[in-house]
Amino acid sequence: MEQMAFMQAQQNQILQNQHEMQGYYHRWESSEEHRQQQLDNVIQELGGLRLQFNNFQNYQQPPS
């Protein structure tokens, strides 16, 4: 009987740990999605700045 209680306690602990790990994973996953979105935004912004710089170089040449 005592062994059954011990096994039940172990099983409860395993389920609790599993639930906790799922929580950590979901938080990591959402922070990773956020990081990727920030990276995409930076890349898009850099692309826009490069276009502006190229336009500036092409059209702001001093008269020769």
Residue pairs with C-beta under 8 A, 6 or more apart in sequence:
none
